[in-house]
């Protein structure tokens, strides 16, 4: 199978599953936002923000190291799986213990403590996650099935047994249970292929893996800080309702930005192997082009359709989420462009450079959160998020240019032109149709048609 076909199959497998997963996630978020109310949804969002920091040590960047090395040499599968599994099993025990200590001292409602405790069991589920293995051997369909199974189980359990604000702790139980079941299924597949992972303690090997993963782990900590530090600040400085409104907007922006990671995951094996290959230019060109062609129209469309999206997904009680989403729409655009130039650095083993880039964005984001949230609340948080991502893009592009010279406008002009025409169509469609679907369909048709015309003209002229 050619590289292009393999990447295409990977993208299709992950994109199809992610499409289903994001639809299910929308249903879960919309249902929880309506059933729990803005305050309950804010409490749930706070619990997830706290949990994110305790999930970080379990990964520590080992996922990417394992995927990258397996992609380069499939014979190393047992070696990396055994060692990474062992490290993560030990770290998960420590992380869960520290979470329990924090919960015991936390000055929050009992319901928040309970949901955070139950969500904490996902730490153990994450320790056995093998999505990085399937990514390394380019069996993306197994990642797709695992994630879909997890979402379907969570949706089913939540729809049946969560139907009032008082059921907030149950959300943590059902999400941890569904995650555990899905990851155990993936583990069973691995065992069928390669036998059971063995717990091994080999400190020199652990030390080497942790040393390689450290820059990525630091980058993950910094990324987590600038993705959810605003939620923590809003929770302690404002109130649960404001946290709920902000996270209503933020969840939508995150959902729209997630395909950027899907594209990178699909290209990671090829990017890891072919940096020095004659096909490197073709692979990098297709990767950047895919990110730009997805991210630019999503940013424009999200800005224009923000009111319709919020009211459709969460209902009128989340009216205050509309303005933050308009700001975060441009963050969606920046995420894709940043991924175009930042993520390949990881595939090429340039973890230190990537960490410096993330550190820049984190500093900008944290400083602006501290300065803006006390005065401007969730709007200050949205501005800080956008500014942080813009800083990351700037740093990533400069680092990327040191490896491969890429003219930014080469990739941006066509999707920008098509997005502007799409935006006009959405704007006028909104004047005529008071719903989300017809303006969205109009925009998609205009964007696709314009892009096809521009690409056709390019082909004809060449």
NORFENLIN-V125370 format. One record per residue. SS is DSSP state (a for helix, b for strand, c for the rest). NEAR is the number of other ideal C-beta (glycine too) atoms within 8 Angstrom. D_CENTER is the distance of its C-alpha to the mean C-alpha in Angstrom with 2 decimals. Layout:
SS:NEAR:D_CENTER
SS:NEAR:D_CENTER
//
This chain:
c:4:29.15
c:5:28.38
a:9:25.22
a:7:24.45
a:8:24.96
a:12:22.88
a:13:19.88
a:8:20.61
a:10:20.78
a:14:17.51
a:13:15.75
a:8:17.74
a:13:17.08
a:14:13.30
a:11:13.37
a:9:16.02
a:14:14.36
a:13:11.02
a:8:13.45
a:10:15.22
a:11:12.37
a:10:11.12
a:8:14.83
a:13:15.37
a:10:12.60
a:10:14.37
a:9:17.58
a:12:16.67
a:12:15.48
a:10:18.46
a:11:20.80
a:14:19.93
a:16:20.10
a:10:23.48
a:12:24.87
a:12:23.94
a:11:24.66
a:13:23.04
a:12:24.31
a:14:23.21
a:15:19.74
a:17:19.72
a:18:20.90
a:13:18.27
a:12:15.51
a:15:17.45
a:13:17.66
a:10:13.95
a:11:13.64
a:11:16.52
a:14:15.37
a:11:12.26
a:8:14.96
a:13:16.88
a:12:14.23
a:12:13.82
a:10:17.35
a:12:16.94
a:12:14.58
c:14:15.92
c:15:14.74
a:14:17.03
a:9:14.59
a:12:14.51
a:14:18.23
a:14:19.13
a:15:17.46
a:14:19.00
a:11:22.40
a:14:22.63
a:14:21.92
a:7:24.75
c:6:27.11
a:8:26.64
a:4:29.71
a:9:27.77
a:12:25.73
a:8:27.84
a:7:28.05
a:13:24.35
a:14:23.52
a:12:26.44
a:13:25.78
a:13:22.05
a:12:22.69
a:14:25.52
a:13:23.76
a:14:20.92
a:11:23.53
a:8:25.47
a:12:22.68
a:13:21.38
a:8:24.91
a:9:25.10
a:13:21.76
a:13:22.75
a:8:26.17
a:9:24.95
a:14:22.81
a:10:26.02
a:8:27.99
a:9:25.73
a:11:25.95
a:6:29.73
a:6:30.03
c:9:27.51
c:3:29.24
c:7:27.43
c:6:28.58
a:5:29.23
a:10:26.80
a:13:23.90
a:11:25.16
a:11:25.48
a:15:22.06
a:15:20.57
a:11:23.01
a:13:22.19
a:13:18.42
c:15:19.40
c:10:20.47
a:13:16.94
a:15:17.54
a:10:20.17
a:12:18.20
a:14:15.49
a:12:18.52
c:12:19.59
c:9:16.35
c:11:17.26
a:11:14.37
a:13:14.92
a:14:18.55
a:12:18.08
a:14:15.93
a:15:18.77
c:10:21.45
c:9:19.69
c:7:19.93
a:14:16.65
a:8:18.36
a:10:18.40
a:15:14.65
a:13:14.66
a:9:17.51
a:13:16.23
a:13:13.08
a:12:15.41
a:12:18.06
a:13:16.00
a:14:15.07
a:9:18.67
a:13:20.21
a:14:18.33
a:11:19.27
a:8:22.80
a:12:23.45
a:15:22.16
a:7:24.12
a:6:27.22
a:8:27.37
c:14:25.50
c:5:27.65
c:6:28.45
a:9:27.13
a:5:29.02
a:11:26.85
a:15:23.82
a:10:24.30
a:10:24.26
a:14:20.61
a:16:19.87
a:9:22.36
a:14:21.11
a:13:17.42
a:14:18.57
a:10:21.13
a:14:19.00
a:13:16.49
a:12:19.61
a:11:21.37
a:13:18.67
a:15:18.26
a:9:22.05
a:10:22.43
a:14:20.39
a:11:22.59
a:8:25.63
a:9:24.84
a:12:24.59
a:10:27.85
a:5:29.56
a:5:28.84
a:7:29.31
c:4:30.81
c:4:29.62
c:10:27.68
c:6:30.17
c:8:29.81
c:8:31.09
c:6:31.77
c:7:32.37
a:6:31.79
a:6:32.32
a:9:29.63
a:12:27.25
a:8:28.07
a:8:27.38
a:13:23.96
a:11:23.01
a:7:24.44
a:9:22.35
a:13:19.13
a:11:20.09
a:11:18.88
a:15:15.39
a:13:15.59
a:11:16.84
a:14:14.08
a:12:11.54
a:10:13.96
a:13:14.25
a:10:10.59
a:11:10.57
a:11:13.84
a:13:12.99
a:9:9.99
a:10:12.30
a:11:15.76
a:13:16.68
a:15:16.36
a:11:18.65
a:12:21.04
a:15:21.31
a:12:22.05
a:5:24.85
a:7:26.20
c:9:26.05
c:7:25.80
a:12:23.71
a:9:24.18
a:13:22.75
a:17:19.68
a:18:19.39
a:15:19.94
a:16:17.43
a:12:14.65
a:17:15.78
a:17:14.99
a:12:11.80
a:9:10.39
a:14:11.48
a:14:10.09
a:9:6.45
a:10:7.44
a:10:9.17
a:14:6.73
c:10:4.50
a:10:7.87
a:13:7.88
a:9:6.19
a:12:8.63
a:14:11.34
a:11:11.09
a:12:11.26
a:13:14.14
a:15:15.87
a:14:15.48
a:13:18.79
a:11:20.67
a:14:19.52
a:13:20.44
a:9:23.85
c:11:25.01
c:9:24.66
c:4:28.42
c:7:29.27
c:4:30.98
c:8:28.11
a:11:25.65
a:8:26.31
a:7:25.74
a:14:22.43
a:12:21.04
a:8:22.54
a:11:20.94
a:14:17.45
a:12:17.72
a:9:19.47
a:10:16.86
a:14:14.12
a:14:16.79
a:11:18.13
a:12:14.94
a:16:13.66
a:15:17.10
a:14:18.31
a:13:15.22
a:15:15.76
a:14:19.47
a:13:19.30
a:16:17.04
a:10:19.56
a:12:22.51
a:14:21.40
a:13:19.91
a:7:23.02
a:11:23.14
a:12:19.48
a:16:19.87
a:11:23.29
a:6:22.44
a:13:19.42
c:12:20.64
c:8:24.30
a:5:26.76
a:8:26.24
a:15:22.93
c:8:24.82
c:9:24.00
a:13:20.28
a:11:21.28
a:9:21.99
a:16:18.84
a:15:16.84
a:9:19.16
a:13:18.26
a:16:14.49
a:14:15.03
a:10:15.96
a:14:12.90
a:15:11.02
a:13:13.69
a:14:13.44
a:12:9.78
a:17:11.05
a:13:14.26
a:12:13.02
a:14:11.07
a:13:14.48
a:15:16.35
a:15:14.32
a:9:12.69
a:13:16.14
a:16:17.59
a:13:15.89
a:12:17.24
c:10:20.58
c:6:20.86
c:10:20.70
a:14:18.66
a:7:21.02
a:9:20.61
a:16:16.81
a:13:17.25
a:10:19.81
a:14:17.59
a:13:14.90
a:11:17.96
a:12:19.29
a:15:16.36
a:13:16.32
a:9:20.08
a:12:20.09
a:17:17.56
a:12:19.41
a:8:22.78
a:13:22.15
a:14:20.77
a:9:23.99
a:9:26.12
a:13:24.82
a:16:23.66
a:7:27.22
a:7:28.74
a:8:26.26
c:10:23.97
a:14:20.77
a:11:21.71
a:15:21.96
a:17:18.48
a:15:17.17
a:12:19.36
a:17:18.28
a:16:14.54
a:13:15.70
a:11:18.18
a:14:15.94
a:13:13.61
a:9:16.95
a:13:18.26
a:15:15.49
a:13:16.15
a:9:19.84
a:12:19.74
a:14:17.61
a:10:19.98
a:8:23.00
a:16:22.01
a:13:21.28
a:9:24.68
a:5:26.38
a:9:25.40
c:8:25.71
c:4:27.25
c:11:25.27
c:6:26.54
a:7:23.79
a:6:25.89
a:7:26.40
a:12:22.92
a:10:22.64
a:8:26.02
a:11:25.85
a:13:22.50
a:9:23.64
a:10:27.00
a:14:25.69
a:13:23.29
a:9:26.30
a:11:28.38
a:16:25.68
a:12:25.51
a:9:29.29
a:13:29.20
a:15:26.69
a:9:28.75
a:8:32.01
a:12:30.64
a:11:29.51
a:5:33.13
a:5:34.40
c:7:31.95
c:2:30.80
c:7:27.75
c:8:24.17
a:6:24.79
a:8:27.64
a:16:26.33
a:11:22.98
a:8:25.04
a:11:27.29
a:17:24.51
a:9:23.08
a:9:26.62
a:13:27.53
a:13:24.55
a:8:25.00
a:8:28.75
a:12:28.77
a:12:26.44
a:8:28.62
a:8:31.70
a:11:30.51
a:9:29.52
a:8:32.83
a:8:34.74
a:9:33.12
a:7:34.16
a:6:37.63
a:5:38.20
c:4:37.23
//
